[in-house]
Amino acid sequence: MQQACGIEALTDAGITVRLMGQTGSADGGPSADELCVAGALGCFEERSSYGLAQELRALPPEKKSQRLERLACETSGRGHGSVLDQAAFVFSLENIPRAATLQLCLPEYLSHLQQSMRRASADQGAYLPPSVLASPCRAQVEDAVAAAFAFYEQACAAGVAPEDARYPLPLAVRTHIQTLGGPRELMHLNAICRRPGVPSVAATVVQAMMELAGSCAPHIMQERERSYDVRAWRPAAQLYGPGNALIARMVERYGARGGPVLADHGGAELLPEEIEAAVRGDETQLANLKHLHFTFLLPLSINALHQAIRQRTWHHSLESIYTALQRGSTVVPPSVRAAGLAGAMTSVHELLAGLARDLPKKAGIPAADAVLLAPHSLMVYDLVHLDGWNVLHSLGKRLCTEAQWEIRAAARGMAGELHRAESPMACRALPQGVLYGVCPERQPCGLCEKILAGQQPAD
């Protein structure tokens, strides 16, 4: 693996990890290490961090390295994570399976721009881990994956939108993603990739990211006992964990209802005029909205879940994908049903889900590798917390006719739950074009104008 800043790290099977940029100056200015340490020193010195950074840069290389190491040990090494937050790295990850991008998106303080399933065709193929390729079941797996891609081609030819035709494709399907994050959250990601059940390819990709970042910032990226304290990180949902007893109890209680369920709500008592002021853009009241709380249990396909967890202001706790595989429930897009292909899609779904579930016992393939065969159409439960601002703004985005159909259906279900609970936010759970009076889309569909004119109900 190459270690220079900005150079790519090549993993197996054509996956590429590139460090595209990082905090620090390439023209002789402070490095990421120096910026973090100078900022830490500035907390205790009369001088500014700028002057302290200049002093660090003036030291002889060996002495500077020793001082950076000592100060990193005494700050981030003792659990002062805010020191690590003064640096950031941007990675381009190419041809990695969506099973891995699901893992990347779990920590809330990493930011991502991912290749759209709406706009990219499924022509990058699939990644199969070495344990599968070396298995006697290899031909069976390859045939099942080929059947999924054949369904994709068949559905597209029948007029189904590619984003819907892709539902039964396995999590092994390749994608591209750009990821930005600081050392603290990269360490968090690295730590959760060590947990049992996480696909080995995700751990491999994250290790490459860590090594590339470490080659540019060896002191702040150093793993130290107190910089790897799980209790110090904003907790991340665990999709590949062994189970979630809380969600299991909630599924038993609410699962028969079939759609989003408002499991809990409460918080600050805002007056109607204060909520209206928030709609008009009063940031004081927008901040107050953050103290309204709504917890929903959402049944979502993995396809829709992947979109939902990239919404970083929603807080998620997830059912284990291994529990979902035991249930094996399928989400079939309406467009697939309309094309008369629901049965064909369900057959592909059951084939892949069965292999993902059964190969560990039948063929000795690690469950964390077999899970790459799980189809995107697999339904999982997401326990999601929204605050009042989410209801006002981000839920409004997902009520738009341009939103992906399943996310929009979930948003409509959540809005309906707010009405049933007689929440003061219920009448504000509206498409943004209705709520703000202006549609943000380039080509408005006209629905919001009809609602505002009283020609069509908001629901």
VOTORVEX-823486 format. One record per atom (N, C-alpha, C, CB): x, y, z. Coordinates in pm, whole numbers, plus 50000, padded with zeros to 5 digits. Glycine has a CB too. Layout:
// VOTORVEX-823486
XYZ ...
//
This chain:
// VOTORVEX-823486
500844988150000 500005000050000 500885012450000 499055000050121 500545022249919 501325034349915 500905043650028 501165041349779 501875050650085 501615058150206 501675073250190 502575054150309 502085078250076 502215092750060 500845099450058 502975096149932 500785112150104 499535119450106 498955120349965 499735133450165 497655118349954 496985119849827 497155108049733 497465131949762 497905097749774 498125086149689 497105075449723 499565080649704 496725067649625 495695057749647 496215045449719 495095053649516 495305039049786 495585026049848 494745015749775 495275026150003 495375005649721 494664995349646 494414983449737 495474991149520 493144979649747 492824967549821 492544956549719 491604969649917 491974945649762 491764934549669 490584937149576 491534921649746 490564929749467 489414929149374 489004942649319 488244923049444 489974951149289 489664963449218 489134974849301 488704960649115 489054973349431 488604984249517 489744994249534 488134978849657 489415007149522 490435017549535 490015027549642 490655024649400 490945030849730 490735041049833 491735052149807 490895035249978 491245064249788 492135075649763 491925086349870 491905081549622 493015091449921 492955103250008 493055115349916 494115103250117 491925122149896 491885133249800 492405146349858 490475135149752 492245148049988 492665160450050 492615159250200 491805172150003 493295168250269 493315168150414 493595182150465 494355158150467 493225184450590 493525197050654 495035198950659 492905197650796 495485210950631 496915213650629 497315219150494 497725200950660 498455225350489 498895232050368 499975224150297 499385245950399 499785222450167 500785215250088 501955224150047 500145209349965 501845237350074 502875246750030 503805251050141 502225258949970 503975242550239 504895245750348 504225251050472 505885255450302 502895252150471 502175256650590 502025245450692 500815262050552 501285247950800 501125237750906 500455225050854 500305243451020 500925213750905 500305200950872 499095198650961 501325189350888 498345187950934 497205184551018 497655182151162 496475172250963 498775175151180 499315173051315 499565186351384 500615164851309 500225195351312 500615208151372 499405216851403 501565215651279 498405216651317 497205224551342 496485219851468 496265223751222 496355206651483 495665201251602 496445204451729 495485186051589 497745202251726 498555204451846 498645219251879 499965198551826 498795227751778 498845242151805 497535246951866 499135249851676 496415241651817 495125245251876 495015240752020 494005239251795 495525228752050 495505223852188 496375232652278 495995209352194 497565236452229 498445245152307 497805258752332 499785247052235 497045263552232 496415276552246 495375277152355 495785280352118 494915265652403 493965265352515 494635269052647 493325251652526 495965268052652 496675270052779 497705281352774 497365257352819 497925286752654 498945297052637 498305310652617 499865293552518 499085321252646 498635334752617 498645337552467 499505344952691 499535330752396 499685333152253 498595326052173 501065328652206 498395330852050 497385324751963 497915311651904 496985334451850 496985303651854 497395291051792 498215293551666 496165282451759 497985304851599 498775307851480 500255309251515 498265320751413 500555317051618 501945318751660 502565305751707 502045329151769 501775297751778 502285284951828 502575275351712 501275278751925 501735275751609 501985267351492 503275271451422 500805268151393 503525284351415 504775289051353 505985284351433 504775304251342 505885284451565 506985279651649 507235264751626 506675282251798 506155257151614 506305242751588 507025240451456 504935235751588 506645248051357 507235246151224 508705249851221 506485254251122 509125258651311 510515263151312 511445253251381 510625276751380 510895243251450 511735233751522 512445224351425 510895225651622 513625219451460 514275208951379 513365196751369 515645204951440 513375189451257 512415178551234 512305168551348 512795171251111 513425163851401 513365153751506 512745159351633 514755148251537 513135171551669 512585177751790 511105180751773 513355190651825 510725185151653 509305187951628 508485175051639 509115194251487 508985164151582 508265151551589 508085146951733 508995140751509 509145148551815 509055144651956 508005152952029 510415146152023 507985166152001 507045174752070 505605171852026 507385189452045 505405169751898 504075166451850 503575153551914 504075165051698 504475143551923 504065130851983 503725132552130 505175120451967 504555140052203 504295141952347 502975149252369 505455149852412 502725159652291 501505167452310 500275159752263 501605180652235 500405151652160 499275143252118 498935133152227 499605135951985 499955127752290 499725118252401 498995124952516 501065112452451 499365137552543 498815144552659 497445150852632 499765155252703 497015151152507 495715157352476 494735146852425 495895168752371 494785143852298 493875133752244 494105120252309 494035132652091 495365117552346 495685104852410 495065103252547 497155103452422 494645114352607 493965113952737 492465116352723 494575124252832 491985114752601 490545115552581 490005129152544 489875111052702 490875138752513 490405152152472 490125151852322 491475163352507 488975146352286 488645143852147 488515156352063 487395136152139 488225167852124 488055180052046 489345183951976 487575191452135 490495179552029 491765182151961 491775175051825 492975177452048 491245162851822 491205155251696 490245161451595 490795140851723 489285168951643 488275174651553 488805186651474 487065178751632 490035190751498 490605202151427 491245198151293 491635209151514 491095185651254 491605181051125 490495173351053 492865172051143 490635172050923 489665164550844 490355158750722 488475173650802 489775147750672 490305140750555 489145137850459 491035127450596 489415138750330 488405135750227 488905123950145 488125148250135 488075113550138 488445101250068 487505098949949 488405089150164 488055093649843 487265088249733 487385073049738 487745093849594 486265066349750 486225051849761 485535046449637 485495047049892 486235038349560 485755034149429 485555019049423 486715038649320 484435015149362 484135000949338 484004992749466 485204994849251 483514999149572 483334991749696 481874986949704 483705000449820 481614975749771 480234970849780 479394979649871 480224956349830 478104980049842 477214988249924 477094983050066 475834988849860 477424970550090 477514965650227 478514973650307 477884950850229 479604977950242 480624986050309 480175000450325 481934985450232 479495006150224 479055020050239 477985021350346 478545025550105 477175010950364 476235011150476 476975012750609 475404998250478 478085005850624 478875006850746 479495020850759 479974996050748 479995026350650 480605039650654 479625050150701 481155043350517 478355048550666 477365058850693 476795058350835 476245057750595 477185048650915 476595047351049 477055058051148 476915033851104 478345061551158 478735072351250 478155085651204 480275073351261 477585093251296 476815105151258 477685117051218 475925109151370 478945116951255 479785128551225 480735126151109 480565132451346 480435116451026 481075115250895 480075120250791 481525100350866 480585126150684 479715131750581 480015124750448 479925147150568 478965122250369 479125114150249 478375120050130 478625099950275 478945118250014 478275120749886 478405107849806 478895133249809 477285100949786 477345087749726 476715087549588 476645077649815 477265079049503 476715077049369 475235073649378 477495065949294 474415080949303 472965079349310 472515066849236 472275091649253 471655059049302 471065047549235 470065051849129 470385038349337 469625064549137 468695069649037 469415072648905 468005082149088 470665076748915 471345082248799 472475073448746 471885095748832 472835063148819 473915054248774 473345040448744 475035053248882 473785034748636 473335021248601 474115011048682 473505018648449 473544999248695 474174988648774 475114980648685 473114979248839 476154987048636 477064980248543 478464978348600 477144988048414 478614980748732 479944979148792 480164965248849 480124989348902 479164956848839 479324943148886 479224942149037 480644937748841 479634930549089 479514927649231 480854923249286 478444916949255 481054926249413 482244921749485 481874909249565 482804932949579 482614898449546 482434886449626 483694883949707 482094874149536 483584882149838 484764880549923 485494867449895 484364881050070 486774866949930 487584854949903 486974842149960 488964856749960 486344842950078 485764830950138 484664825050050 485204834050277 483934833549980 482884828749889 483504823149762 481904840149855 484504830149709 485144825749586 485854812249603 486144836249538 486334809549726 487034796949752 486094785749795 488084799049859 484814788849806 483844779149857 483344769949745 482664786249922 482964757549778 482304748849680 480984754749630 482054735049741 480444764449704 479184770749665 479374782549571 478434775349788 480604784749525 480874796449443 479964797149321 482324796249398 479814786349248 478994786449126 477544789749160 479074772849053 477044784349270 475674787049312 475484801849344 475314778449434 476474807549413 476414821749447 476474830349321 477564825549542 477404827149233 477554835049110 476294834249025 478764830249029 475654822649022 474404821248947 473294829849008 473964806348943 473254830249141 472224838249208 472434853149183 472224835449359 473684857449188 473994871549161 473654874849015 475484874649192 473994865748926 473674867748784 472174868748764 474254856348699 471394860848839 469934861448828 469404875048872 469284850348911 470044880748975 469624894049022 469894904648915 470354897649153 471064903948851 471384913648746 470514911448623 472874912648708 470164898948596 469264896048484 467884902048511 469164880848461 467414901048637 466134907448670 466224922548650 465724904248815 467324928448691 467524942848672 467364946648526 468904947148724 468014939248438 467934942248295 466504940148244 468914933348216 465864929548290 464494926648247 463544937748292 464024913048304 463684942148417 462794952448469 463014965748398 463004954048619 464264969348375 464554981848303 463954981348162 466084984348295 464084969848095 463524968247961 462004969447961 463934954847901 461384966048077 459924966848089 459464980748130 459424956648189 460404990148142 460035003848175 460105007348322 458685006548128 460584998148405 460755001148548 461965010248564 460924987948631 461835020348647 462955029448671 464125021648729 462535040948767 465365024848687 466535017448738 466625016948889 467785023448683 466235027848958 466335027849104 465405017549167 466005041849159 464285014249098 463385003849148 463824990049101 461955006549103 464334989448978 464794976548926 465944971049008 465224978048780 466684979849077 467844975549154 467494969649290 468774987149173 466244970049330 465884965649465 466404951549499 464384965849480 466284941549412 466744928249453 468244925949436 466014917949375 468984935849389 470434933849376 471054932049514 471094945749301 472104923949526 472704921349656 473544933049705 473564908749650 473844933049834 474714943349891 476134942349839 474714942350042 476414931849761 477734930449699 477904939749579 477944916149655 476804945949531 476904954449413 477824966249443 475494959349368 478644969849345 479674980049367 479114994149350 480844977849270 479765003649415 479365017549410 480585026349436 478235020549512 480415039549422 481455049249458 480885058449566 481925057449332 481765063449651 481335072849755 482495081949792 480815065149881 482185094349823 483175103549879 482835105850025 483225117149800 483825104650111 483605105450255 484555115550318 483785091750320 483995124050402 484785133850478 484615131350626 484355148350443 485725132150699 485625130750844 486915134250913 485225116850879 486785137151042 487935140251125 488505127951191 487575150451229 489675129251253 490315117651317 489435110751421 491585121951382 488705118551503 487915112151608 486875102651548 487225122751695 486145107251446 485095098651392 485665087651303 484085106851315 486825089851243 487465078851171 487885067851268 488695084051092 488375071851386 488715061951487 487475054351534 489405068651607 486375061651546 485115055351583 484715044951479 483995066051598 484775048851352 484455039651244 485375027551246 484565046751109 486645029751268 487605018851273 487275009251387 489025024251290 486865014751500 486545006351615 485314997651589 486315015051739 484265003451529 483064995251510 483264985151398 481855004051479 484254987451311 484554977451208 485234965051266 485434983451099 485674965951390 486294954351455 485274945551525 487334959051556 484024949851527 482994942051596 482624929651515 481744950751621 482204919151584 481784907151511 480604910151420 481404895951609 480584903851304 479464905151213 479644915651105 478254908351289 480654924451118 480884934751018 481594928550898 481714946651077 481124931150776 481784925350659 483274928450655 481124930450532 484074918350624 485524920250624 485954930650524 486214907050595 485214932050413 485594941950313 485434956050369 484754940250186 484454958350455 484294971550517 485494974450606 482984972250599 485904964650685 487064966550772 488324969050690 487264954350862 488464962350577 489634964150491 489684978250434 489624954050378 488544983050387 488464996550331 488785006950438 487064999050270 488215005350556 488445015150663 489905014850709 487515012350782 490495003050713 491905002250749 492775009750648 492354987650759 492425008750520 493155016350418 492995031350439 492685012550277 491785035750475 491565049850504 492415054350623 490075052450533 492455046250726 493235049650845 494715050750813 493015039350955 495235041650731 496655041850699 497015053950613 497055028950628 496145057450520 496425069150438 496395081950522 495415070150324 495395083050610 495345094750698 496545094950791 494035094850780 496915083350842 498065082450932 499375085950866 498155068850990 499475083650734 500705087150665 500895102250658 500695081250524 499805109750664 499865124450661 499865130550801 498705130050581 499275123550896 499145128851033 499445117651132 497725134851058 500715113451141 501035101651222 500815103451371 502445097751199 500805115851419 500675117951563 499205118151606 501355130851604 498375125951538 496975126451581 496215113851541 496295138751522 496695106651440 496005094451398 496485082151473 496185092451249 497375083951565 497895072751642 496805067251734 499125076951725 496615054251733 495635048151823 496195048051965 495285033751778 495445054152054 495845054552195 494645049952278 496305069052238 494945044652394 493905038152474 492695047252497 494475033852609 492935059752535 491795068352568 491205075352447 492215078552670 491875074752335 491265080152214 490355069852148 492335084752115 490335057652202 489455047052151 488485042552260 490295035052100 487875052252329 486895049252433 485505050252372 487055058852554 484825039052359 483535038652290 482525047952356 482985024352288 482655050152487 481685058652557 481875073352526 481805056452707 482995076852465 483275090952433 482775094952295 484745093552442 482305085452216 481835088352082 480315089752082 482265077251983 479805098051989 478365098351967 477955084451918 477945109551862 477105077251993 476845063151959 476305061551817 475865057152057 476815051651747 476385048851610 475495036451610 477615046751518 474505036451521 473675024651503 474545012951456 472525027351402 474135000851493 474914988851459 474054979751371 475384981351588 474214981051241 473444972751148 473914958251150 473544978351007 475214956351165 475774942851157 476004936751295 477074943151080 475364942251397 475514936851531 474764923751549 475034946751633 474964917151662 474334904151684 472844904751709 474984897351799 472314916351749 470884917451776 470584930251851 470384905351855 469284933551861 468854945551933 467564941952004 468674957851836 467664939052134 466514934052209 465414944452218 466944929752348 465774957352229 464764967752238 463904967752112 465414981552259 464554967651995 463784967851871 462974955051857 464714969751750 463504943851901 462754931251895 461454932351975 463604919451949 461534938552094 460324940352174 459344949852105 460684945752314 459864960352042 458994969951976 458354963951851 459784982551940 459094955651779 458524948851663 457404939551707 459614940851588 457614932651817 456564923751868 455314931651906 457074915951990 455524943851956 454394952052001 453704959251885 454864962352102 454484964551792 453934973351689 454004967751546 454644986351693 454794957151525 455094952751390 453884949251306 455984941151395 452824944551368 451644940451292 450964952251223 450654933551384 451254964551266 450624976251205 451174978951066 450814988651293 452374974151038 452874974150902 453554986650853 451784971550814 453274998250909 453905010650863 454605017650976 452865019850802 454985030350956 455625037851063 454725038951186 455995051851015 455315037651302 454585038751428 455275049151515 454515024951501 454505058851566 455045068551661 455045061951798 454205081851661 456215057751842 456335050251967 456415059352088 457545041451962 456895071652069 457025080752183 457155094852130 458265076852273 456675104552208 456845118652170 456675127452293 455825122752060 457205139452284 457115148752395 458125159852380 457335141552528 458425166552491 459415177152488 458825190552523 460055177852353 459515201252481 459135214852515 457745218152461 460165224752460 457025226852533 455675230852493 455745244152418 454735231852616 455865243252286 455915255352204 454505259752169 456735252952077 454295272952169 453005278552132 452865278651980 452845292952189 451655278551929 451465278651783 452165290251714 449995279051750 452155301951777 452815313451715 454325311951714 452425326251788 454875304351810 456325301851811 456705292151699 456775296351948 455865282251677 456105273051566 455985280351433 455115261151571 455005289451423 454855297251301 456075306051277 453585305751307 456625311551384 457835319751370 458995311251319 458215326351506 459055298751363 460105289651313 459925287251164 460075276251389 458695285451119 458435283650976 458925295550896 456945281350951 458785307550953 459205319750884 460715321950891 458485331850945 461425313450968 462885314350969 463475320651092 463335321750852 462705321951201 463235327251327 464145316651389 462075331351426 465455318951390 466375308451434 466265305551583 467795312351401 465815315151662 465575312251804 464525301251818 465115324951878 463435302551742 462385292451750 462785279551679 461095297851691 463595280651572 464105268551509 464945260551608 464945271951385 465735267651690 466525260651793 465605254451898 467505270351861 464525261351932 463595255652030 462945242951977 462515265952065 462735242351845 462135230251788 462975217751815 461945232051638 464265219651835 465125207951860 464775201051991 466585212151862 463955207352074 463585201452203 462205195052201 463625212052311 461655193552081 460505184752061 461035171352012 459475190951959 460465160452062 461025147252034 459975137551983 461675141652161 460345130351877 459445120551815 460255108051781 458765126551687 459835096651833 460525083951808 459595074751729 460965077151941 460055070951609 459265062551519 459945049051500 459055069651384 459135038751486 459615025751441 459245024651294 458995013951526 460275023951208 460065023951063 460475010651003 460835035350997 459595004050929 460014992650847 460474997950711 458844982150830 461714995250675 462305000450551 463074989550480 463215012550581 463104990250348 464044981950274 465454986950304 463754982250120 466444978350282 467824982850298 468124994150201 468814971150277 467504993950085 467675004649988 467275018050049 466855001849861 466085018750110 465615031150171 466395034350298 464125030250201 466765024050373 467545026250495 468855033250463 467815012950566 469485029250353 470775035250318 470615050350297 471335028650190 469495054450239 469235068750223 468965075350358 468055071050129 468205068550442 467805074450569 468995076850662 466795065450638 469945067550665 471045069250760 472035079850715 471765056050781 471965083950587 472815095150545 472215108550588 473015094850393 470975108550639 470375120650696 470905121750839 468785120150693 471965129650856 472735129050980 472045135651099 474055135450959 470935142851077 470235148651191 469145139551245 469635162051153 468915128151179 468065117951237 468955108451316 467255110251125 468485104251430 469265095051513 468645081051502 469305099851662 469495071351471 469005057951437 469515047551536 469425054251296 468685037651558 469095025051620 468475014151534 468645024051773 469265004151497 468834994951393 468664980651442 469814995051281 467694974151383 467594959751395 468804953551326 466254954451333 469344942951380 470454936151316 470014930551180 470994924851406 470864932151082 470554926750949 470434911450955 471654930750848 471104905351052 471024890751064 469644886551117 472144885451157 469044894751203 467674892251247 466714894151131 467284901551364 466934904651053 466074907250936 466154895850836 466484920450869 467314890050818 467464878750725 466654866650772 468934874950711 466564864750900 465764853450950 464294855450916 465944851851102 463834868050920 462444870950884 462274870250732 462024884850936 463204876250660 463234875350514 462174883450441 463094861350476 461594893550505 460504901150442 461004909250323 459854910450544 460154910350222 460494917050096 459744930150080 460194907849977 460434940450030 459774952949990 459794953349837 460494965650052 458604953549776 458494953449630 458014967249584 457514942249581 458774974149499 458334987249449 457024986249371 459414993449361 456154996349384 454894996149308 455134995149158 454095008649337 456195001249106 456465000748963 456774986548917 457615009948927 457394978649005 457674964648972 456364956748968 458654958449076 455474959449062 454164952849061 453404956548934 453334956649187 453424969548901 452684974148783 453194967748655 452764989248771 454474964248651 455054957848534 454824942748532 456534960748528 454144937648634 453874923248640 455074914948677 453354918648509 456054921148746 457314914248777 457494911648926 458474922448726 456434913349006 456574911449151 457004897149183 455254914749222 456414887249115 456774873449142 458214870549108 455864864149065 458674875748994 460074873448954 461024880049052 460314878848812 460674892149098 461544898849194 461574891349327 461084913049214 460424886749372 460374879549499 461194866749492 458924876149535 461194860049377 461994847849363 463484850849376 461714841249227 463924861749313 465334865649325 465664869449469 465664877449229 464774877049531 464964881049670 465124868849761 463774889649718 464234859349747 464274847449834 465524839149808 463024838749812 465964838649683 467174831149652 468394837249722 467404830849500 468554850549708 469714857149767 469624857449920 469844871349713 468454860849974 468294861250119 468544847550180 466904866350157 468104837050111 468334823550161 469804820050165 467594813550076 470554823950061 471994821450061 472684829450171 472594824949925 472314842050186 472934850450291 472664844650429 472404864850283 471504838750446 471124833150576 471744819450601 469614832150586 471824811150495 472134796950516 473584792950487 471244788850430 474304800750408 475674796750371 476604795050491 476254806950277 476484803350597 477384800950711 477274786950769 477094810850820 476074781450778 475904767950832 476204757250728 474494766150886 475774759450606 475904749050504 477294748150445 474914751550395 477974759750435 479264759850365 480404765250449 479164768050239 480124769150574 481184774250661 481684788150624 482324764750659 480964795050536 481344808750500 481004817950617 480634813450369 481894826850659 481574835950770 480294843850741 482744845650797 479454845250842 478214852750824 478484866850775 477424853150954 479604872750820 479954886350781 480334887450634 481094891550867 480654876250569 480894876150425 479614872450349 482024866250390 478884862650400 477654858450334 476624869650330 477054846350406 476694879050425 475704889850431 475754898850308 475914898150557 476864898450233 476934906450110 475914901850006 478334905750052 475354889950024 474344884949931 472934889549968 474374869749927 472784896050084 471454901150122 470974911150018 471504907650263 469724909949971 469224919249870 468814932649930 468034913049798 468894943049849 468464956349895 466974956749928 468784966749789 466224947149877 464784946549902 464454940650040 464104938249795 465464936250115 465234930650248 464724941450342 466534924350304 463644938650415 463074948350508 463744947050646 461554946250520 464154958550701 464704959250835 463944970050912 466244962150833 464024969551043 463374979651127 464404989851173 462674973151248 464005002551164 464835013851205 464075021351313 465175023151084 464675022451431 464115030751539 464765044451525 464375024451683 463985054151480 464555067051442 463955078351527 464305069851293 464825087151572 464405098851650 464505111351565 465265100251779 463405118751556 463385131751490 463065142351595 462345132051373 463685153951582 463245165151664 462285173751583 464465173551713 461805184551643 460835192951576 461365199351449 460345203551669 462645203051448 463225208851328 463245198651214 464655213951356 463525186051245 463475175551143 462085174451083 463895162051202 461065175151169 459695174251119 459405185951026 458685174151237 459855197651065 459595209650985 460325209350852 459975222051063 461605206250854 462445208350735 462775195250662 463735215250775 463445186050730 463885174150656 462725164850623 464935166550737 461735163850710 460555155850675 459815162350559 459625154150798 459795175750557 459175182950446 459825179950313 459205197550472 461145178050313 461835174450189 461375160950139 463355174450210 461135151850231 460805138150193 459315136150165 461245128650301 458525146550188 457125146150148 456925151350006 456285154250245 457985156149945 457935161249808 457715149749710 459235168849774 457025152349601 456795142049500 458085137549433 455825147149396 459155145649446 460435141949387 461225132449476 461255154249359 460805130649600 461505121449690 461315107149642 460995123049836 462295098649673 462205084449637 460935078649699 463475076549685 460255069949626 458895065949663 458805059949804 458375056049564 459775051649842 459655045049972 459925054750086 460625033249981 460915063650067 461175073850168 459965083050181 462445081950132 459345086450067 458165095050072 457015088050145 457725099049930 456835075050118 455775067550187 456025067350338 455685053150132 457285065650378 457615065850521 457325079650580 459085062150543 457665090250506 457415103850555 455915106350569 458045114150460 455145101850473 453685103350482 453145095550602 453005098450351 453695083750625 453265075950741 453595082750871 453885062150738 454785088850879 455165096151001 454275108251021 456645100450994 453965115550913 453075127050924 451695122650973 452945134250788 451195111250922 449915106050968 449935102551116 449535093850887 451045097051162 451165093851305 451145106451391 452465086151330 451745117151342 451715129851416 450285135051427 452605140351347 449495133551321 448095137751325 447315129251425 447465136751186 447545116251425 446825107451518 447175110651663 447145092851487 448405114951686 448835118351822 448455132651859 450335116551835 447855140051765 447455153951787 448645162551829 446345154751892 449765159951764 450965167751792 450825181851735 452205160851734 451345192051804 451305205651748 452115206951619 451825215551850 452985197251591 453785197551469 453065191051351 455115190751491 451925184651376 451265177151269 450915186051151 450005170351323 450395198051179 449975206751070 451155213050998 449065217651121 452395210451048 453595215550983 454345204550909 454505221951085 453855192450916 454475181450842 453915181650701 454195167650912 454485190550619 453985193250485 455135193850387 453175206350482 454865191550258 455935193850160 456465208150171 455415191250016 457745210050149 458335223250170 457735233850081 459825222550147 457315230149962 456685239949875 455405245449934 456395233749741 454695237250012 453485241850082 453875249650206 452585229850120 454805244250282 455175250250410 455785264050394 456135241150483 456685265450297 457405278050280 456825286750169 458855275250251 455885281250091 455275289049985 456075289649857 455035302650032 457245283349855 458105283249737 458665269149719 459265293749750 458525263549600 459055250149574 460545251049545 458305243449456 461375242749612 462815243349587 463275235649464 463545238149707 462375228149400 462775219749287 462945228049159 461755208749265 463845223549073 464075230348945 462835230048857 465255223948872 462135218648858 460925217248779 459775213148871 461125206748664 459075222748931 457995219449024 456915210948958 457375232249080 456365201649037 455325192848983 453965199748981 455245180049064 453815210649056 452555217849060 451645214049175 451835215748933 451965203049247 451105198549356 451005208949467 451615185349412 452135214749505 452135224249616 451275236449583 453565228649650 451335240949457 450515252249416 449035248849429 450855256349272 448665236549393 447265232449403 446815231849550 447055218749336 447715226949637 447365226249779 447205240249836 448445218549857 448135249249801 448055262949851 446805270049800 449295270649810 446365266349679 445165272449621 443875265749670 445235271749470 444015255349755 442855248349808 442225238649712 441855258049851 442945235349603 442395226249503 442635211549536 442975229449368 443525208949634 443835195049670 444245194649816 444965189149580 443785184549892 444155183750034 445645180850050 443335173050105 446205185250162 447645183750187 448045169250207 448045191850307 447115160750247 447475146750271 447285138350146 446645141050386 
//
